[in-house]
């Protein structure tokens, strides 16, 4: 297991990439929310949609660091961020796909918990 501070830096760097740019068909921005005290890291989408029309406010990404492992709690991206975290230096065995049911995680190639 690497230093948890390294994992924190990698998670922040990867999530910051999703706060850059906007959406073609809506007035939406992605905002990063980092809670270092509790090791919770989020990207929240906020704005106004055109189709569907109305207020947009939701969690695009939610990553926690729990007992030295990186838990992806929510991943609303097209490609998924697990590969990005791995490419940035977090080993697969230290990444938990928390959005999968516990009994399914052992088949994902990532940590079960």
N, C-alpha and C positions, 0 to 999 in steps of 0.2 A: 504494500500500500504506500502510495506517495504521500507527501505532506498535504494535509487538508487545505492549507493556505494555497498550495498550487492548484488544487481542485477549485477553490473559490475564484481564483484569478481566471482560470479557464472558463468556468461557467459564466462569469461576468462578460468575458470577451466574446464568447459565442452568442449570448443573449443580446448584447449591444448591437450586433449585426442586424438584428430584426427590428431595431428602432430607427434604422436609417431608411429613407425613402418613404413613399406613400403608396396609395392605391389609385389605380386609373379611374375607377368608376365611383369613387366615394371620397368624402372629406374625412379621412380616418388617419390617425397617427398611432404609432405603437410607442408605448412608454415603458421604460424599464423601472422596476421596483426591486430594490435590493435591501433585504433585511439581514445584515451580517450578524446581528446578535443571535438570531434564531436560524441562520443559514437557510433562508427562503429567498428565492430569486424568481421574479416573474416578468413577463412581457404582457402588458395590458393594451388592448386595442380600444381607442376612444374616438368618437366623432359622430358623423352623420352619414347614413347610407343613402344611396340613390335608388338602387334596386337590391333588396327591398328598401323602401324609404323608411327612414326613422332613425332613432338614436341607436348607436352602436356602443356597447361597453361590455367587454368580455376578456377573458383570460386566453391569450394565444399560447403562452408557454409558462409552465410552473415547474421549477426544479428545486429540490431540497437536498441538503447534505445531512444525512442521518447516520450516525455511528461510522463515519468515515467513508460512506458510500454515497454516490450521486444518484438520487432518485428522480426520475422524470415522472412527475405526477400528471402533467397535461402537456400534450404536444399537438397543437393545432396547425402545424406546418405541413406543407405538401410532402416533403422528402423525409422529415423526421430529423431531430437533432442528435440522436444517439451516435450516428456515424461521425458527425462534426465534433462531438465531445471526444470520441475515440481518436480521431485524427489529430486533435489538439493535445493528446497526451494522457487521457484518462483510459485505463485499461477496461476492456469489456467486463471483466469480472468485478469491477468496481462500479458499474452502472446498472441500476435496477429500473426496469420499465414498470413503474408503479401503476400505470394505467391498465395493465393487464391483470387479470385475476391471479391470485397467488399460485394456484395449482397449474397455471399455464406458463408462468415465468420460467420454469426450468427448461422449457423447450425453445426459448427465444434466442439462446446463444449469449445472453447477458446474465448478470447475477440474479438469483432467485429472491434474495433479500439481504 
